[in-house]
Amino acid sequence: MSGSNEVKYGQPTAPTSGATSTRKPVTVPEIRARKGGVPLTMITAYDATFARMLDEAGTDILLVGDSLGMVVQGNPDTLGVSVDDVVYHCRAVASGTRYAHVVGDMPFLSYQVTPEDALRNAGRVIAQGRAHAVKLEGGSAIADTIARVVAAGIPVMGHVGLTPQAVHAMGGFKVQGRDAEAAARIVDDARVVAEAGAYAVVLEGIPGELATRITAALDVPTIGIGAGVGCDGQVLVCYDLLGMTANLRPRFVKRYDEGFERVVAAARAFGADVRARVFPGDEHTFGAGKGG
Ligand code: KIV
């Protein structure tokens, strides 16, 4: 801010890497075409600042996950998230995104009651939230709903296996499809969801061999989380990836940073500076005269 009288808070910055200048926006046809090719990357985002950083990093897909109920709102599960919440966070993410494909998660009971409800709510996520697609959890039970939303021109990403909105039915966030019967049900769910028109399917919390089998059986890309390396892409919650969750270290997460410790250390350093009257220094302080 030196040399300027303007006070700017958190202004958007231009991309810092020249590499981004040749990038084109990631589209549904491109995602479909990545089946069996270079693996897709998807990371959750909930605000414009994170969206800008993840987009700058070349992430293909930003998912405004209903995990926001846990990592942003601090709830024990995703069930309390509303369509208004998803629309709000999608709009923020869309504002910070130039190239990535933005997917809005349809929250609990926004699509399970009637296909008409589903279409109306998906339409809000697209029109008001400015997402490019929606994601719905579930298999055969929601196939007609997926077909209805897709028929209206809204791309749908499926999500089978461990479906967090069914946390109580599953008895917790537990790996699914471990026995032959449960595995066959998940294979069937994934196939039905793809046949209903989903352009990609998230496979969450299932054994690696099962995910590899489903990936081979589908014409559309699979994106795994806790599903091994055999998928067409991988997704992580950004706070997990950055190590911002203090006590939670699930096996399927690779922490690429220790964000929790780093934020605590930065906040401690700020506190120490303020208490010692070291911050703000002269360089952070405006003078009385013009240009001062
Ligand atoms: O809500 C979410 O973040 C998700 C991903 C974990 C796939 O659904």
Boltz pocket constraint, residues with backbone or C-beta under 6 A from the ligand:
constraints:
  - pocket:
      binder: B
      contacts: [[A, 44], [A, 63], [A, 64], [A, 65], [A, 66], [A, 67], [A, 68], [A, 105], [A, 202], [A, 204], [A, 225], [A, 235], [A, 236], [A, 237]]
      max_distance: 6.0
